[in-house]
Amino acid sequence: MESVPVLIVGAGPTGLTLACDLARRGVACRVIDKAPHPFIGSRGKGLQPRTLEVFDDLGVLDAVLDAGAPFPPFRLYAGTAIKWERSLEDMLAGGLPVPSARVPYPRPWLLPQWRTDSILNARLVALGGRVDFATELTDLSADAAGVTATLREAGSTLTVRAQYLVGADGGNSAVRRQCGFAFAGETYETERTLIGDVRVQGLSGVACHILTSEGDATRRFSLWNLPGSEHYQFVASMAADAVPALSLESVQRLLEERSGRDDIRLHDLRWISLYRVNVRMVDRFRSGRVFLAGDAAHVHSSAGGQGLNTSVQDAYNLGWKLAAVLGGTSPALLDTYEDERLPVAAHVLGLSTTLHHRDFRPATAPAPAIHQLDITYRGGPLAVDDRCAPGELQAGDRAPDAVSSDGTRLFDVFRGPHFTLLAMGCPAPSLGPNVRTLAVDTLDGYDVDAGHFVLVRPDGYVGAISPSLDTIARYPGLGAQRSSLAPLSGPASESRD
């Protein structure tokens, strides 16, 4: 029987992010996916500012920026005439952050999902990992010390014993079903969305081309230019009883019906899928040694580009905690994954539903923020702030970027699997190999008095602000050592089940 500290089921952005984060911490994991090869479609194509920060930390940002592009303008057609053209900021009525030193990547970035997957997979390989495709989870059983998984690979059955298993296997998650997680919510039974990738002739310019016959955006056929590709992503919503065949010919007819044009020709259909809008989430993210992340735990409308981004941040939150527990920290740290991420998922479901119902109608007020920079874990179990009068920045908030008086950029200090301790107006103490320290006087965005310490977690959130070094030193996971050899017969987790 093969043994591994962590088994990750699913090799999309969620599973790959988690695998990269664990690999750089020296934690061995096995990543499997039942698909025969990497995903080839554009699907989740928008990377939000916070996700770009995560990718900066994981060492893939340069590749992401080189392969993608800023979001193009939205261009509404009435037949061949352009009725209006608006920027993303116009569409959101100004709901994007102002560029500043605190926010180095203020705008969403356009990148087809297949390319995001490819970049993350390359990073995983560089870190010594790999994905086993055409490998399906067929059964699992969990106990207090680990998880036994049965896999089907190349026509053979094998058994893997893992200390922890993470289901990152999408909205139809086998892990979720086999472990009996409830998946409450609703399905929009009356509507469907057709999405896919094609090449296009007869359309010029780089935009989200919203094609209609009379300028009615609610009856549209959208074509998005995809950076670094000759393909466009097409998107068209329709009534559930009006879904055409999933073929190039049917998509061409739908384009002509919606746009009133026959001069735009589609060819080379690379990928097509029928999407049913679900608004669902689990009531827990964990069952003993089994965790859910990404679409396996929450699904919602694609409006606002939140799905992939929320999923990446699930994995980013879980990665350092799994590594810390495998390195000797109390297993109770893993309970904080659900404590922190479940409320975020609930919020995102509401946000994406609001944007879905707006349906490209003109904004009369700022849209809900989509950038995810304002996600906070204030008041949570890992937010320690014992100041008499907390300021604008509080424990649980995203740690903003800044430049110190000697020219040191904070994100350069944060980058990597360690904690970071900022000593405000006082000497920087040594807290061991898992903590990088920096003495600073003042920092833009850090309204913290001299003589205080700011502890930044490995996932870029402020864990603690305190004048007491003893308080900082007791922070969960701070002294954890990396290990890929934690025994499978180790102490039972004090987990929820």
N, C-alpha and C positions, 0 to 999 in steps of 0.2 A: 504493500500500500504506500503510495506516495504521500509525503507529509510536507506541508507548506504553512508558514504563518498566516498568510491571507490569500483567499481565493476570491477573485473578482469575476463576476459573471456579467459580461457585456463589455464590448470594446468600442463604444461610442465616446463622445467627449467626456462623459462622466467617469466611466471606467478608466479611460486613458489618463485623465487628470489625476485620479487617485493613484494609479500605478506609478506615474512619474514621481508624484510626491513621496510615495513610500520608497521607491527605488533610490532616490537621492538621499534618503535617510538610512540606507543600508538594510531595509526590510525586504526580504524576498517575498514575492507574490507571484501567483499564477493568474494570468488573464485569459479567459476563454470567451468565445463568441460562436454561436451556432451558425452564423452566416458563413458561406464558403470563402468569402473574400471581404476586404474592406468595403464599406458603404460607398456608393458612387454618386449619390445625389447631392443637390445643394441644400435641401431642407432648411435647417436652422442656419441662416446666413448672416445674422447680425450679432456682432460682439459688442457688448456694452462696456463703458469705461472701466467699471470695476473688474470685469473679466480681463481686460487688457492689463490691468495691474497684476492680476493673478498670473497671467502668462509672462509678464516681466519677471516675476519672482521665479517662475519655473524655467526660465531661460529660453523661451520660445518667442518672445515678443518680436525680435528682429525679423524672424521668418514670417510671422503673422503680418507684420506691417509691409514687408516686401511683397507678399502674395496677395494682399487685399487692397482696398481703396476706401476713401471716405464715402459715406452714403451719398448717392446721387440725388438730384432734385426729383420731385414727383411731378409728372407732366400729364395733365388730363386732356384727352382728345375728344372732340365731337366729330366723328368721321375722320377726315384728314386734317381738320383744323385743330390747332392747339388752343384750348379754352383757357387754361391757366398753367403756370409752373410755379411750384413752391418748394422751398428748402425743407429739410427735416425739421429745422427749428420753427419754421412757419407752421408746419403740420402739428407740432406739439405746442404751439402758442408760447414759445420761449422756454419750454421745460427742459433745457439742457444746462449743464453747469458752465459758469464763466471760466474761460481758460485762466489758469494761475499756477504759481509754483506748487500750490497745494494739490492741484489736479492736473497732472502732466498729460493725461490722455482724456480730454473732455468730450470727445465726440465718438459716437458708435462707429464701428468699423465693419465694412462689408467683406465677407469672406465665405465662400460656399462651404458647407459643412464637411464635404469630402476632403477639402484641403485642410481644414482645421484638424480633422482626424489624422490625416497624413503627417502633419507637422508634429502632433503629439506622439504619434506612433514612432516617428524618427527619433524624437527625444527619448522615448522609453528604450529604444534599441541602443542609443548612445549610452544610456545609464546601465546597460547590461540586461534589460528585460526583453520580453517578446509577447506577442499575442498568438494564442493557438486558435486559429479559425477552424470552422467545420467541427467544432467541439461543443456538444450540447449537454447541459445539465438535465438529467432525467429524474433524479431523485436526491433528496437530502434528508438527513436526520441530525438533530442538534442535541447536545447534552451540556452539562455544566462546564466541561473542559474543552469543547470544540465542536466541529461540524464534520460529518462524514457525507461526502458528495459522490454520487454516481454519475459518471460522464460517459457519453457515447462519442467515440472518436475513430474515424476511419473504419467504421463497421465493427469496432471492438468496444467492449465495456471495461472501464477502469474505475477504481475507487481512489479518491483523494481525501486525506484527512487534513483539515485546516483548523487553526485556532479561531479564526474569524472568517466569515463569508459575507461579501457585500454584493447585493443584487443591484446592478446598474444596467439591467436588461430591458429597459424601456417600458412603455405603457402596458404592454401585454406580459409583464414580468412573470416568468415561471417561478422565480424565487418568492415573489409576493403570494402567488397562488398556493404554492406548496407549503408555505409557512402560515397560511391562514390569516394574512393581514386583511382587515376590512378596507374597502376602497370606495368610500362614500362620495356621493355627489350626483351629478346629472349629465346626461348626454343630450345634445341638441339634435333630437331625432328628425327634425324637419329640414335640416340643412346639411350639405356636404361641401367639401372644398377639394378641387382637383389641383394637383401640384406636380410639376415635373420639369425636366430640363430639355430644351430643344435648341437647334440653331435656327436663325431667323434671317430672312431676306426681305428687303423693302422697308426697313425701319432704321432711321438714322439718329445719332446722338446717344449720349450716355444718360440714362434716367430710369426711374421706375415709370414705364410707359403704361398709363391707365387708359386703355382703349375702350371707347364707347361709341355708339352711333349718334347719340343726341346730347352727350354731356352728363348723363345720369351715372354718377360714380357707384351707385348701389347695384348697377347692372353692368359690370365691367369685366374685361379680360386684361390682366396685368402681365407685363413682360419686364423683367428686371435684367439689365446687363450684369453679368457676373465677371468680376475682375480676373484677369489672367486666363480667360477662357473664351472660346468662340460660342459657347452656349449661353442661353438666357434661361432664367427660371420663369415659368408661367404659373399664374395663380388665378383660379376662377371659382367662385362660390355659386351654389345653385341649390334648388330644392332637392330633397332626398329622392323624390319620384321623377326627377329629370336628369339623372346622372347618365352620361353617354358611355359608350364602350371605352375602355382604357386603351386607345389606339391613336396613332398619329392622325389618321383620317378624321376621327371624331373630334379631336382637339382642334384641327384646322377648321372644321365646320362651326365649332363653338366660337372660335375667334371671329369668323366672318359674321355670324349671327350677332355677336355682341358689338362688334366695331362697325358693321356696315361696310366693310372694306374687303376687297379681294386681291389687293396689291401686296399684302403681307403674306409671305409663304413660310411655312414651318417645315423643317426636315431634321433628320438625324435625332430622333427621340432617344435620349440617353437613359432616361429614368422617368417613371410616372407612378403616382400613388393617389389613392382616394382617401381623404382625411375626414374623419368624423369628429366634430368638436366635442370633447369631453371636458368637464370641469369637475375633477375628482382628486381626492387625496386620502392618504392613509391617516388613521388616528394615532399612529405611533410610527417611529422610524426604526425601531429596534425590537427584536424578539430574542433575548439572550445573546447568543454569539452571532446572530444574523442581523445585518443592517440593510436598509434600502436607501438608495440615493438617486437623484434625478427623476426621470419620468416614471420609474418604478414606484416612486412615492407620491408623485403629483403630476397631473396632466391638466392642460388648460388651453385656451385659445392661443394661437400664434401671434395675435395682435400685440404689438409693443415689443416683440422680440425678447421675451423673458425666459422661455423654456430652457434653451441650451445654457444660458447664463446662470440661471438659478441652479441648474444641475452641476455646472462646474464648481460653483461655490459650495454646494453640498459636499462634494468630494474634497475640496480644499479645507473645509472645516473638519472633516473626519480624518484626513490623512495624518496630521500631526498628533492627533489624539490616539489613534491606533498605534503609531510608532512609539509614543510615550509609554503606553500601557505595556507594549511588548518589551520595552526597555526597563520596566520595573515600577512605573507609576501605578498608583491604585487604579484598579479597573473602574472605579466609580467615575473617573474622568469621562468614560465613554457615554455615560448617561447624559452628559451636557450636549452631545451632538443633537439629540432630539429636542432638548430644552431650547437650544438656540435656533435650530433650523425649522422646526415645525411651525412656529409663528410666522417665519419668513415665507414659507410656502403658502400659508393661508392668506397672507397679505398679497402675494403675487397672483394668486387665483382671482382675488377681487380686482386687482389692477388690470390684468389682461382681459377680464370680462367687461370692464368699463370701456376699454379701448375697442374691444370687439363690437360692442353695441354702437359705438360712435360711427364705425363703418365708413371712414373717409369723409364724413361730413365736416364742414368747416368748424374749426375750434372757436368757441366763444369764450373760453377761459383756459388757462394753462392745463395741459393734460397731466395726469399723475406722472411723477418722475419715473423714467425708465432706466436711468443710468446705474442704479443700484449702489451708488456711492453713499447713500443715506441710510443703508441698512445698519442697524445698531443692535447690540446685545446688552444694552443698558438694563440694569436690574436683574440680569441673569446670574446663574451660579458662578460664572467665571469673571464677573465684573466687580473688581475690588477698588473702591475709591473712598478713602477715609479722611478726605480733606473736610475741614469745617464748612467751607463754602466752595463746592465744585464750580468750575467755570464752564465755558462753552464746550470745550473738549472734555469728555468724561469717559471713564472706563466702560468698555463695550463698544465704543465708536471705532470706525475705521481710522487708522493712524494716517494722517495726511502726509504727503511729501513736503519737504522743505529743504532749504540750504542753510547750513550753519555758517557762522562768521568766518570760519577758515575754508569755506567753499565745499564742504562735504555734503553730498546729497543724501538725504535720509533713505530713499529707496535703494540706493547703492549699498547702504549699511544693512537694510532689512533683508536684501536678497539672499536667499539661502534657507536652510532648514532650522536655523537657530532662533532663539529669543533675542530681543535687543533691549538693552537697558539704557535709557537716556537719563543722565544725571544733570539736573537743571541747576546751574550755578553752583556746583559742588564737584569734588573729585569723583571719578568713576571707579567704583569698586570692582573687584573680580568676583564673579559668581560661578565660575567653572567653565568648562569647554562648550557647554550648550548655550552660553549667553555671550553675545557681543556687546560691549559697553562703549558709550560715547558721552563725553562730558561736553555740555553746551551751555551757553549763556541764555540766549533767547532764540525762539524759533517762531516763525510765522505760522499761526494755527495752533500753537501750543501755549495757551494761557495758563501756565502752571508756575507757581511761585518758586523762587530760588530755594534750594534745600530739599526739593522734592524729587522723587524718582518716577519715571514713566516706563513701565514694562510693556513692550510690544510683543504680542504673541507671534508664533511662526506664521500664522495666516494673516498678519497685517492688521490685526485689531488690538486696541489698547486693552491689555489685560488688567493692569493695576496702575493707580496713581496714589502715591503715599510718601510721606516724609520719613517713613520707617523702613529701613533696609530689611529688618526682620520680617515685616509684612510681605515685602517683595520676595524674600527667600523662601517663603512658605507657599508660593504660588504653585498650583498643580502642574506637574510635568516639567518643572524648571530643571530638575536634576536628572531627568531621564537619560539613559545612555542608549545609543542605537544598538540594536541587536536583531539578527535574523535567525537566532538559534534559541529563542525562548521556548521552554519545554512544553509539549502538548499536554502534559499532565500537571501543568501549573495550577495555582489556586483558582478555584471557581470564581467567575465574575460575580460581583455584587450587583447584578444587572436586573433591569426590568425584564419581565418575560410575558 
